[in-house]
Amino acid sequence: MTSFSIMYFMLGLASLFLLILTIMLLHPKWRKGLFQAYPETARRSKLAHLADGLELLIYPIIWLFKIIAAIFK
């Protein structure tokens, strides 16, 4: 295979993907399912808040270790 045939193949795949995406967005049944908001359960909400809290605690600790490692490097 030459580089041009690979390029045309990738262009064809991208075109096919865009065509399918456009059809899905135009068809009302698929559009409703794509953009439908799901209610957030209490368990999922608690896990999301826990993850945010852990992220808030862990990132400063990681940066502190990076700074210490850079000082002693």
Distance bins in CASP14 RR format, pairs under 12 A and 6 or more apart:
PFRMAT RR
TARGET T0000
AUTHOR 0000-0000-0000
RMODE 2
METHOD distances of the structure
MODEL  1
1 7 0 0 0 0 0 1 0 0 0 0 0
1 8 0 0 0 0 0 1 0 0 0 0 0
1 9 0 0 0 0 1 0 0 0 0 0 0
1 10 0 0 0 0 0 1 0 0 0 0 0
2 8 0 0 0 0 1 0 0 0 0 0 0
2 9 0 0 0 0 0 1 0 0 0 0 0
3 9 0 0 0 0 0 1 0 0 0 0 0
3 10 0 0 0 0 0 1 0 0 0 0 0
4 10 0 0 0 0 0 1 0 0 0 0 0
4 11 0 0 0 0 0 1 0 0 0 0 0
5 11 0 0 0 0 0 1 0 0 0 0 0
5 12 0 0 0 0 0 1 0 0 0 0 0
6 12 0 0 0 0 0 1 0 0 0 0 0
6 13 0 0 0 0 0 1 0 0 0 0 0
7 13 0 0 0 0 0 1 0 0 0 0 0
7 14 0 0 0 0 0 1 0 0 0 0 0
8 14 0 0 0 0 0 1 0 0 0 0 0
8 15 0 0 0 0 0 1 0 0 0 0 0
9 15 0 0 0 0 0 1 0 0 0 0 0
9 16 0 0 0 0 0 1 0 0 0 0 0
10 16 0 0 0 0 0 1 0 0 0 0 0
10 17 0 0 0 0 0 1 0 0 0 0 0
11 17 0 0 0 0 0 1 0 0 0 0 0
11 18 0 0 0 0 0 1 0 0 0 0 0
12 18 0 0 0 0 1 0 0 0 0 0 0
12 19 0 0 0 0 1 0 0 0 0 0 0
12 20 0 0 0 0 0 1 0 0 0 0 0
13 19 0 0 0 0 0 1 0 0 0 0 0
13 20 0 0 0 0 0 1 0 0 0 0 0
14 20 0 0 0 0 0 1 0 0 0 0 0
14 21 0 0 0 0 0 1 0 0 0 0 0
15 21 0 0 0 0 0 1 0 0 0 0 0
15 22 0 0 0 0 0 1 0 0 0 0 0
16 22 0 0 0 0 0 1 0 0 0 0 0
16 23 0 0 0 0 0 1 0 0 0 0 0
17 23 0 0 0 0 0 1 0 0 0 0 0
17 24 0 0 0 0 0 1 0 0 0 0 0
18 24 0 0 0 0 0 1 0 0 0 0 0
18 25 0 0 0 0 0 1 0 0 0 0 0
19 25 0 0 0 0 0 1 0 0 0 0 0
19 26 0 0 0 0 0 1 0 0 0 0 0
20 26 0 0 0 0 0 1 0 0 0 0 0
20 27 0 0 0 0 0 1 0 0 0 0 0
20 30 0 0 0 0 0 1 0 0 0 0 0
21 27 0 0 0 0 0 1 0 0 0 0 0
21 30 0 0 0 0 0 1 0 0 0 0 0
21 31 0 0 0 0 0 1 0 0 0 0 0
21 34 0 0 0 0 0 1 0 0 0 0 0
22 30 0 0 0 0 0 1 0 0 0 0 0
22 31 0 0 0 0 0 1 0 0 0 0 0
23 29 0 0 0 0 0 1 0 0 0 0 0
23 30 0 0 0 0 1 0 0 0 0 0 0
23 31 0 0 0 0 0 1 0 0 0 0 0
24 30 1 0 1 0 0 0 0 0 0 0 0
24 31 1 0 0 1 0 0 0 0 0 0 0
24 32 0 0 0 0 0 1 0 0 0 0 0
24 33 0 0 0 0 1 0 0 0 0 0 0
24 34 1 0 0 1 0 0 0 0 0 0 0
24 35 0 0 0 0 0 1 0 0 0 0 0
25 31 1 0 1 0 0 0 0 0 0 0 0
25 32 0 0 0 0 0 1 0 0 0 0 0
25 33 0 0 0 0 0 1 0 0 0 0 0
25 34 1 0 0 1 0 0 0 0 0 0 0
25 35 0 0 0 0 1 0 0 0 0 0 0
26 34 0 0 0 0 0 1 0 0 0 0 0
27 33 0 0 0 0 0 1 0 0 0 0 0
27 34 0 0 0 0 1 0 0 0 0 0 0
28 34 0 0 0 0 0 1 0 0 0 0 0
28 35 0 0 0 0 0 1 0 0 0 0 0
29 36 0 0 0 0 0 1 0 0 0 0 0
30 36 0 0 0 0 0 1 0 0 0 0 0
38 44 0 0 0 0 1 0 0 0 0 0 0
39 45 0 0 0 0 0 1 0 0 0 0 0
40 46 0 0 0 0 0 1 0 0 0 0 0
40 47 0 0 0 0 0 1 0 0 0 0 0
40 48 1 0 0 1 0 0 0 0 0 0 0
40 49 0 0 0 0 0 1 0 0 0 0 0
41 47 0 0 0 0 1 0 0 0 0 0 0
41 48 0 0 0 0 0 1 0 0 0 0 0
42 48 0 0 0 0 0 1 0 0 0 0 0
42 49 0 0 0 0 0 1 0 0 0 0 0
43 49 0 0 0 0 0 1 0 0 0 0 0
43 50 0 0 0 0 0 1 0 0 0 0 0
44 50 0 0 0 0 0 1 0 0 0 0 0
44 51 0 0 0 0 0 1 0 0 0 0 0
45 51 0 0 0 0 0 1 0 0 0 0 0
45 52 0 0 0 0 0 1 0 0 0 0 0
46 52 0 0 0 0 0 1 0 0 0 0 0
46 53 0 0 0 0 0 1 0 0 0 0 0
47 53 0 0 0 0 0 1 0 0 0 0 0
47 54 0 0 0 0 0 1 0 0 0 0 0
48 54 0 0 0 0 0 1 0 0 0 0 0
48 55 0 0 0 0 0 1 0 0 0 0 0
49 55 0 0 0 0 0 1 0 0 0 0 0
49 56 0 0 0 0 0 1 0 0 0 0 0
50 56 0 0 0 0 0 1 0 0 0 0 0
50 57 0 0 0 0 0 1 0 0 0 0 0
51 57 0 0 0 0 0 1 0 0 0 0 0
51 58 0 0 0 0 0 1 0 0 0 0 0
52 58 0 0 0 0 0 1 0 0 0 0 0
52 59 0 0 0 0 0 1 0 0 0 0 0
53 59 0 0 0 0 0 1 0 0 0 0 0
53 60 0 0 0 0 0 1 0 0 0 0 0
54 60 0 0 0 0 0 1 0 0 0 0 0
54 61 0 0 0 0 0 1 0 0 0 0 0
54 62 0 0 0 0 0 1 0 0 0 0 0
55 61 0 0 0 0 0 1 0 0 0 0 0
55 62 0 0 0 0 0 1 0 0 0 0 0
56 62 0 0 0 0 0 1 0 0 0 0 0
57 63 0 0 0 0 0 1 0 0 0 0 0
57 64 0 0 0 0 0 1 0 0 0 0 0
58 64 0 0 0 0 0 1 0 0 0 0 0
58 65 0 0 0 0 0 1 0 0 0 0 0
59 65 0 0 0 0 0 1 0 0 0 0 0
59 66 0 0 0 0 0 1 0 0 0 0 0
60 66 0 0 0 0 0 1 0 0 0 0 0
60 67 0 0 0 0 0 1 0 0 0 0 0
61 67 0 0 0 0 0 1 0 0 0 0 0
61 68 0 0 0 0 0 1 0 0 0 0 0
62 68 0 0 0 0 0 1 0 0 0 0 0
62 69 0 0 0 0 0 1 0 0 0 0 0
63 69 0 0 0 0 0 1 0 0 0 0 0
63 70 0 0 0 0 0 1 0 0 0 0 0
64 70 0 0 0 0 0 1 0 0 0 0 0
64 71 0 0 0 0 0 1 0 0 0 0 0
65 71 0 0 0 0 0 1 0 0 0 0 0
65 72 0 0 0 0 0 1 0 0 0 0 0
66 72 0 0 0 0 0 1 0 0 0 0 0
66 73 0 0 0 0 0 1 0 0 0 0 0
67 73 0 0 0 0 0 1 0 0 0 0 0
END
